[in-house]
Amino acid sequence: MCEKRAKLAAASQKLPVPVVRTMNSQKSPWMVKISDLAVYIDARHERYRKTWEKVQGVI
């Protein structure tokens, strides 16, 4: 995703994690709480790990 598209998605809250601006300024960067991002990454990893195990014949 390019930076422009990411900013538009953040502004409309269409990213898979909540984003906020830390100040009341449109020039303030969008921020993501690291624990929210970690939960999202862990869930994606678990989903694709199971798929990988099936392909590899681990299960």
DSSP file (Angstrom, degrees, kcal/mol; ACC not computed):
  #  RESIDUE AA STRUCTURE BP1 BP2  ACC     N-H-->O    O-->H-N    N-H-->O    O-->H-N    TCO  KAPPA ALPHA  PHI   PSI    X-CA   Y-CA   Z-CA
    1    1 A M              0   0    0      0, 0.0     2,-0.0     0, 0.0     0, 0.0   0.000 360.0 360.0 360.0 130.8    0.0    0.0    0.0
    2    2 A C     >  -     0   0    0      1,-0.1     4,-2.3     4,-0.0     5,-0.2  -0.310 360.0-107.3 -75.1 163.9    1.4    3.4   -0.9
    3    3 A E  H  > S+     0   0    0      1,-0.2     4,-2.4     2,-0.2     5,-0.2   0.894 117.8  52.4 -60.4 -42.2    1.7    6.2    1.6
    4    4 A K  H  > S+     0   0    0      1,-0.2     4,-2.0     2,-0.2    -1,-0.2   0.930 111.7  45.4 -61.5 -46.0   -1.1    8.2    0.1
    5    5 A R  H  > S+     0   0    0      1,-0.2     4,-2.4     2,-0.2    -1,-0.2   0.876 111.5  53.3 -66.1 -37.1   -3.5    5.2    0.1
    6    6 A A  H  X S+     0   0    0     -4,-2.3     4,-2.6     2,-0.2    -1,-0.2   0.908 108.5  49.7 -64.2 -41.9   -2.5    4.4    3.7
    7    7 A K  H  X S+     0   0    0     -4,-2.4     4,-2.4     2,-0.2    -2,-0.2   0.899 111.5  48.7 -64.3 -40.2   -3.2    7.9    4.9
    8    8 A L  H  X S+     0   0    0     -4,-2.0     4,-1.5     2,-0.2    -2,-0.2   0.909 112.5  48.2 -64.9 -41.6   -6.6    7.9    3.2
    9    9 A A  H  <>S+     0   0    0     -4,-2.4     5,-3.1     2,-0.2     6,-0.5   0.897 111.7  50.1 -65.8 -40.0   -7.4    4.5    4.8
   10   10 A A  H ><5S+     0   0    0     -4,-2.6     3,-1.5     3,-0.2    -2,-0.2   0.929 108.3  52.7 -62.9 -45.1   -6.2    5.8    8.2
   11   11 A A  H 3<5S+     0   0    0     -4,-2.4    -1,-0.2     1,-0.3    -2,-0.2   0.831 114.9  40.9 -61.5 -32.9   -8.4    8.9    7.9
   12   12 A S  T 3<5S-     0   0    0     -4,-1.5    -1,-0.3    -5,-0.1    -2,-0.2   0.288 112.0-119.3 -98.9  10.5  -11.5    6.8    7.2
   13   13 A Q  T < 5S+     0   0    0     -3,-1.5    -3,-0.2    -4,-0.2    -2,-0.1   0.874  71.7 134.1  55.2  42.3  -10.6    4.1    9.8
   14   14 A K      < +     0   0    0     -5,-3.1    -4,-0.2    -6,-0.1    -1,-0.1   0.239  34.8 105.1-105.2  11.8  -10.4    1.4    7.2
   15   15 A L  S    S-     0   0    0     -6,-0.5     4,-0.1     2,-0.2    -9,-0.0  -0.540  84.8-112.3 -84.7 159.7   -7.1   -0.1    8.3
   16   16 A P  S    S+     0   0    0      0, 0.0    -1,-0.1     0, 0.0    -2,-0.0   0.519 101.4  46.6 -73.9  -2.0   -7.2   -3.5   10.2
   17   17 A V  S    S-     0   0    0     23,-0.0    -2,-0.2     0, 0.0     2,-0.1  -0.961  98.0 -94.9-133.4 153.0   -6.1   -1.7   13.4
   18   18 A P        -     0   0    0      0, 0.0    15,-0.5     0, 0.0     2,-0.4  -0.410  40.2-165.2 -66.5 141.4   -7.3    1.5   15.1
   19   19 A V        +     0   0    0     -9,-0.2     2,-0.3    13,-0.1    13,-0.2  -0.962   7.8 180.0-127.4 147.9   -5.2    4.6   14.3
   20   20 A V  E     -A   31   0A   0     11,-2.2    11,-3.1    -2,-0.4     2,-0.5  -0.946  28.1-124.7-140.3 159.8   -5.2    7.9   16.1
   21   21 A R  E     -A   30   0A   0     -2,-0.3     9,-0.1     9,-0.2     5,-0.0  -0.917  16.9-148.2-101.5 136.2   -3.6   11.3   15.9
   22   22 A T  S    S+     0   0    0      7,-0.6     2,-0.3    -2,-0.5    -1,-0.1   0.659  81.1  38.1 -81.2 -14.6   -1.8   12.3   19.1
   23   23 A M  S    S-     0   0    0      2,-0.2     2,-1.9     6,-0.2     5,-0.1  -0.903  91.4-106.1-130.6 160.7   -2.5   16.0   18.6
   24   24 A N  S    S+     0   0    0     -2,-0.3     2,-0.4     3,-0.1    -2,-0.0  -0.444  83.9 105.8 -84.6  64.5   -5.4   18.0   17.2
   25   25 A S    >   -     0   0    0     -2,-1.9     3,-1.3     4,-0.1    -2,-0.2  -0.996  69.0-140.4-144.4 136.1   -3.7   18.8   13.9
   26   26 A Q  T 3  S+     0   0    0     -2,-0.4    -1,-0.1     1,-0.3    -2,-0.0   0.678 107.4  58.1 -69.4 -14.8   -4.1   17.4   10.4
   27   27 A K  T 3  S+     0   0    0      2,-0.1    -1,-0.3    -3,-0.0    -3,-0.1   0.563  81.4 106.8 -88.8  -9.3   -0.4   17.5   10.1
   28   28 A S  S <  S-     0   0    0     -3,-1.3     2,-0.0    -5,-0.1    -3,-0.0  -0.474  79.1-110.4 -67.8 137.7    0.1   15.2   13.1
   29   29 A P        -     0   0    0      0, 0.0    -7,-0.6     0, 0.0     2,-0.3  -0.317  28.6-107.0 -70.3 153.3    1.1   11.7   12.0
   30   30 A W  E     -A   21   0A   0     -9,-0.1     2,-0.3    -8,-0.1    -9,-0.2  -0.601  39.0-157.8 -75.7 139.9   -1.2    8.7   12.4
   31   31 A M  E     -A   20   0A   0    -11,-3.1   -11,-2.2    -2,-0.3     2,-0.4  -0.915  10.4-157.9-123.9 148.4   -0.2    6.4   15.2
   32   32 A V        -     0   0    0     -2,-0.3     2,-0.4   -13,-0.2   -13,-0.1  -0.988  26.8-118.8-123.7 132.6   -0.9    2.8   15.9
   33   33 A K    >>  -     0   0    0    -15,-0.5     4,-2.0    -2,-0.4     3,-0.7  -0.584  22.9-136.4 -70.6 127.0   -0.7    1.2   19.4
   34   34 A I  H 3> S+     0   0    0     -2,-0.4     4,-2.5     1,-0.3    -1,-0.2   0.823 101.8  55.2 -59.4 -34.7    1.9   -1.5   19.2
   35   35 A S  H 3> S+     0   0    0      2,-0.2     4,-2.1     1,-0.2    -1,-0.3   0.875 107.0  50.6 -68.4 -35.1   -0.1   -4.0   21.2
   36   36 A D  H <> S+     0   0    0     -3,-0.7     4,-1.9     2,-0.2    -2,-0.2   0.914 112.4  47.1 -64.7 -42.1   -3.1   -3.6   18.7
   37   37 A L  H  X S+     0   0    0     -4,-2.0     4,-2.7     1,-0.2    -2,-0.2   0.895 110.3  52.8 -65.7 -39.8   -0.7   -4.2   15.8
   38   38 A A  H  X S+     0   0    0     -4,-2.5     4,-2.9     2,-0.2     5,-0.2   0.906 107.8  50.6 -62.8 -42.5    0.9   -7.2   17.6
   39   39 A V  H  X S+     0   0    0     -4,-2.1     4,-2.2     2,-0.2    -1,-0.2   0.923 112.2  47.9 -61.0 -44.0   -2.5   -8.8   18.1
   40   40 A Y  H  X S+     0   0    0     -4,-1.9     4,-2.2     2,-0.2    -2,-0.2   0.927 113.5  46.4 -62.4 -46.1   -3.3   -8.3   14.4
   41   41 A I  H  X S+     0   0    0     -4,-2.7     4,-2.7     1,-0.2    -2,-0.2   0.912 111.6  51.6 -65.1 -42.7    0.0   -9.7   13.3
   42   42 A D  H  X S+     0   0    0     -4,-2.9     4,-2.5     1,-0.2    -1,-0.2   0.903 110.2  49.0 -60.5 -41.7   -0.3  -12.7   15.6
   43   43 A A  H  X S+     0   0    0     -4,-2.2     4,-2.1     2,-0.2    -1,-0.2   0.920 113.2  46.6 -65.1 -44.0   -3.8  -13.5   14.3
   44   44 A R  H  X S+     0   0    0     -4,-2.2     4,-2.4     2,-0.2     5,-0.2   0.916 112.3  51.2 -63.2 -42.7   -2.6  -13.3   10.7
   45   45 A H  H  X S+     0   0    0     -4,-2.7     4,-2.5     1,-0.2    -2,-0.2   0.927 109.5  49.2 -61.4 -45.9    0.5  -15.4   11.5
   46   46 A E  H  X S+     0   0    0     -4,-2.5     4,-1.9     1,-0.2    -1,-0.2   0.911 111.2  50.4 -61.3 -42.7   -1.6  -18.2   13.1
   47   47 A R  H  X S+     0   0    0     -4,-2.1     4,-1.3     1,-0.2    -1,-0.2   0.932 116.6  39.5 -61.8 -46.5   -4.0  -18.3   10.2
   48   48 A Y  H  X S+     0   0    0     -4,-2.4     4,-2.5     1,-0.2    -1,-0.2   0.762 109.0  61.2 -79.5 -23.6   -1.2  -18.6    7.6
   49   49 A R  H  X S+     0   0    0     -4,-2.5     4,-2.6    -5,-0.2    -1,-0.2   0.911 104.2  50.4 -64.8 -41.2    0.9  -21.0    9.7
   50   50 A K  H  X S+     0   0    0     -4,-1.9     4,-1.9     2,-0.2    -2,-0.2   0.906 111.1  48.3 -63.1 -41.1   -2.0  -23.5    9.7
   51   51 A T  H  X S+     0   0    0     -4,-1.3     4,-2.1     2,-0.2    -2,-0.2   0.923 111.4  50.3 -62.9 -44.4   -2.2  -23.2    5.9
   52   52 A W  H  X S+     0   0    0     -4,-2.5     4,-2.4     1,-0.2    -2,-0.2   0.908 108.4  52.5 -61.2 -43.0    1.6  -23.6    5.6
   53   53 A E  H  X>S+     0   0    0     -4,-2.6     5,-2.5     1,-0.2     4,-0.9   0.886 108.3  51.1 -62.1 -39.1    1.5  -26.7    7.8
   54   54 A K  H ><5S+     0   0    0     -4,-1.9     3,-0.5     2,-0.2    -1,-0.2   0.924 111.7  46.9 -63.6 -43.4   -1.2  -28.3    5.6
   55   55 A V  H 3<5S+     0   0    0     -4,-2.1    -2,-0.2     1,-0.2    -1,-0.2   0.885 113.9  47.9 -64.3 -39.2    0.8  -27.6    2.5
   56   56 A Q  H 3<5S-     0   0    0     -4,-2.4    -1,-0.2    -5,-0.2    -2,-0.2   0.590 112.2-119.8 -79.4 -10.2    3.9  -29.1    4.1
   57   57 A G  T <<5S+     0   0    0     -4,-0.9    -3,-0.2    -3,-0.5    -4,-0.1   0.721  72.8 132.5  78.0  22.6    2.1  -32.1    5.4
   58   58 A V      <       0   0    0     -5,-2.5    -4,-0.2     1,-0.2    -5,-0.1   0.846 360.0 360.0 -73.1 -34.4    2.8  -31.3    9.0
   59   59 A I              0   0    0     -6,-0.7    -1,-0.2    -9,-0.1    -5,-0.1   0.447 360.0 360.0 -87.6 360.0   -0.8  -31.9   10.1
